[in-house]
Amino acid sequence: MVSMLPSQADGIFRFGAYEADPGSGELRKSGLRLRLQEQPFRVLLVLLERPREVVTREELRQKLWPVDTFVDFDHSLNTVINKLREALNDSAANPRFIETLARRGYRFLAPVEFVKKQTAPALPSAAPARIPAPAKISEEAASLSPRSAVSVLTRLEDVPAVRRKYVRVLFFLIQVMYLSFYVAALAWLTRVHELLERTLGYPAWAIALLIISAVIGLPIRLYLTSAIVFDLSRLSLQFHRLFPVTFLLDELWALSPFLLAPQIGVGLALAATAALIYIPFAQRTLLLMGDRSAPDNSV
C-alpha cells in the first residue's frame, strides 16, 4: 500500500497532462491509466508534495526503505527514478518534470495543482430513500471516458512504447495522405465525376457524398496536422473524441481505389482498400504508443 497523508486521499495531483491519484495509487495521462509500480509512485507523491523544492536522496531512502532494510540504496533509487521518468516520458538530460541535482537529490520542475475530489452530499437520515437525479459529471469522471472507449479496442497497456518523434512523423504523414486525397478529388472533380458515372451509372448522390465528406474532412485533417506540428499535449485525448467522425470518413474514402480498378486491376484496388480500412485503427494505435513512449534515460 502507498502511504499518504489523510488529506492526500481526498484529492488528485495534476501536472501537465498527468494526474496522480494518491487514494487509488494510479497515474493517468489524458485520462489513460499508466503502469507504474508502488515505489516509483511513492517517490512521485513525495516530489509532488514539494514542487520546485529539493528532495534529498536520504529523505527518499527513509520513505522507501525502513532502517532495518538492507539494499543497494544508490542502485535501487536510480532504478526507481528511471521507472518514474519512463512513465512520465521524461529525460534526465533534458528534464521537463524531474531534475537531478548531483549528489544531493531531485526537484520537481512543473507546476503542480492539488484538486479536491468532489463528493456527493449525504442525504438527511429522515429523508426517504429515492433514486438521485443524474448529476453533472465531474471533471475527474469525464477524464476517464476516453479510457472506457479505448478499452473496447486496443488498450494502452497492450501496445509497446515507441518514441514520440517516430509517432509524430508517421501520424503527420497519414494526415498529409488524407489531405492529398481530399484536395486531389476536389481539384479533379470533373474527372472523378466521369469515373463515378462509368462505375455507378448515375453518380449525383455519390458526387454529393464525396464533396460533403471532403469538406468535413479537410478542417479535421488540418487540425490534426497543426496539432502534430505544434506538439499538442492532449492530442491523444482529442483524437479519441474525433475518432467516430474520422472513422466514418476514412472508411468511406477507403473505397476510392475501386474507381481506378479499370487502370490498376480489381486485385490491387482490393489490396489498397484493405490497407485504407486499417488506417483509422493504425492512427489510434500510434497515439497510444506515443503515450507510452520511453526515451533512453539515465539518472
N, C-alpha and C positions, 0 to 999 in steps of 0.2 A: 504493500500500500504506500502511496505517496503521502508523506507527512506534510501538513499545511496548517496555517493559522485558521481559526474558526471563521474569520472574516473572508478568507480567500474562497472558501467553498460557496459563498453567496454571489460570486461574480466571475467574470471572464477577463483575462488579459488580452488586449488587442494591440497588434503592431503590424503595420503594412497590411498585407492580405492574409495575415495569420491570426489565429485565435488559440489561446491556451486555456483550457478549462480545468482548473485545479480540482473541482469536485469529481469529474469523471476521469481525470488523467488523460485527456485527449488533446492532441494538437491538430488543428484543422487549417487548411489553406483554401480560401474561397469556398468554404463550406464543405470541402472534401477532407475526410479524415486521413491523416498521415500516420505511418507506422513509426513509433518512437518508443524505445524501451524506458523502463521506470527511472533508471539512474540519469540518463540524459534529460528526461523531463523534469526531474527534481532540480538539476542544475539550471535548467531554463527558468524554473519558478524563482530560484534564488536571484538570478540576473534580472528578471522582470520586476522583482520587488524593489530593486535598487538601480533603475536605469541611469546610465551615464556616471555611475559610481564604480570604483574599483572593488571587485570582489576577489580577495586573495585566494591563492591555492590552498592555504591552510584552512580557511573558512569552508571551502568546498570539501576538503577532506573530512572535516568534522561533520558536515551534513551527510556525506555519502557513506562513510565507514566509521563505525564505533572505535573507541580507543583500543579495545582488545582484538581488533581485526587486523590480521597480518596480510598485507597485499603489497605488490609493487606499485606504490601510490602514483609515482610520476607516469609510468606507462599506462596505468588504469585510467587516470584522469585524462590523459591525452586521448585515449580511445573514446572515452565518454564525450569529450568536446568534439572529436571528429564526427561521431554519430549525430550529435546535435547539429553541427554545421551541415552535414549531409541532408538532414531533414529540412533545414531552412534554406537549402540551396545557397549557402554562404561560402566564403573563401577566406582563408587566413591571410593570403597575400593582399586581397582587396576586400576587406570586410564591409558588409552592409549592416550586420547585426552584432556579431561578437568580435571584439577587438582583443588581441593577445598582448599583454604587457609582460615583456620578458622577465622571468624570474619573480614576477610579482603576482599576476593573476589575470583577470579578464574584466572587460567592461562592455555593457550592452549599449549600442550606439543609437538605435532607432527610438523614436518617441513611443511611449507605452501608455495605453489607456486602460484603466480598470473600470469595467462596466458591471453594475449590479444586475443580477438576474431578476427578471420580472416574475413575481409570484402572485397567484390569484388570491384575493382576499377571502378569508374564512367566512362561511355562511353563519349567521346567528343560530345558536342552538335551538331556539324556539321556532325557527322558520321551517316549514315543511320541505321535505326533500323534493327537488324538482330538477329537471334537466336544464342545465345552463344554456343560454343562447350562445350562438357561435361568437367567440371573442375575436378581436383583432389579433392577427398573428404577430407575435413578437419578432423583432429583428433577428434574434438568435435562431428561432424556429424557421424563419424564412431563409436563412443562410443554409439550412440543411436540405432544402428542397432539391438543389442540384444533385446532392449526394444520393437521394432516393431515386432520381431519374437515372443517374449513372449506373446504379446497381442493376437496372433492368438489362443492360448490355455488359460492356466491359467495365470492371471496377478499377479504381485507382490502384488497389493492391495487386491487380492481376498483370499490370504492364511493367516492363523494365524501365530503369532510369536512363534517359537519353539527354545529352547536353542540350541546353536550351537553344544554343546557336544553330544546331542542326534542325531542331524542331521549327525554329522561326524560318529558316531558309526553305524547308520543304512546304510548310504551311503557306508561305508567301508565294511560292511557285504555283501551288494549287489555285490560289485566288487569281493570279495572273492568267492561268489557263481558262478559268471561267469568264473572266473579263474579256479575254480574246474571243471566246465563243459568242458572248452577247454582242460585242462590237462588230464582229465579222458578220453575224446574222443580220443585224440591223443595217449594216453598210451594203450588204449584197441581198437586200430584201427581195428584189425582183428575181434574182437567180434562185433564191430559196423558194419563192412562190412557184416558179416553174418546176422545181424538184418536187414540191408538195403536190402540185397538180398532176404531175406524172405518176406519183406514188399513190395518192389518195383520191384522185379524180376531181373532187370539189373541196378545195383547201381553205375556204373562207374561215371556218371555225378554227382550223389549225394555224392559220396566219395570225388570227386574233389572239390565240393562246400563246403563240410564240412571242408576239410583241408585248403582251401583258407580263409574261414571265421574265422577259429580258429587262423590262422597265423596273420590275420589282427587284430582280437580281442584281442589277448594276449598283444601286446605292448600298446594298448589303455587302457586296464584294469590295466596294470602295472603302466601306467602314472597316472591314476585317483587314484589308491591306494596310490602311493607315494605322490600325491598332498594332500590327506587327512592326511597322516602320518605327513607331514611337514607343514600342515595348509597353503596351498597356498591361498593367499589373494584374487586372482581373479579367483578362481575355478569355480564359477557360470558362469562367462563370458566364460571361456574356454570350459565348458561343453556344453553351448548353441551352441558354434561353432562346437563341435563334435557331437551334437545331431542327425543330419541327418544320419551320418555314423553309430553311435551306435544304432539308431532306427532300421535301416535295418538289422543289425546283430542280434539284440535282438529279432526282430520279426521272423527271420529265425530260431533261436535256440529255440524259443517258441514252435515249432512243435516237438521238440525232445521227449517229453513224449509219443508220439504215437508209437515210436519204442518199448516202453515197454508195449504197450497195451495188448499183449498176457499174460503178467505176472500180470499187475495191473488192467486190465479191461479198456474198452473204456471210461466209465464214469469218472473214476479217471484220466485217461490221458487227457480227455477233460477239467476237472477242473484245472489240473496243467497247461495246455496250456493257459487257460484263465487268470490264475494268472500271468504267464510269459509274456503274451501280455501286461499286465498293468504295468509291472515293469519299462519300459523306462519312462513312464509318472510319475511314482512314484519317480524316481530319480530326475527328473526335478522339481517336486513339492517340494521335500525335500530341494533342494538347495535354492529355493525361500523362503521357511520357514526359512532357516538359514540366508538369507539376511535380514529378518525382525525380527530376534531373539532379545529378550529384556530381559536381566538378571534383577534380583531384585536389583534396585539401590536406593541409598539414598544420599542426598546432603551432 
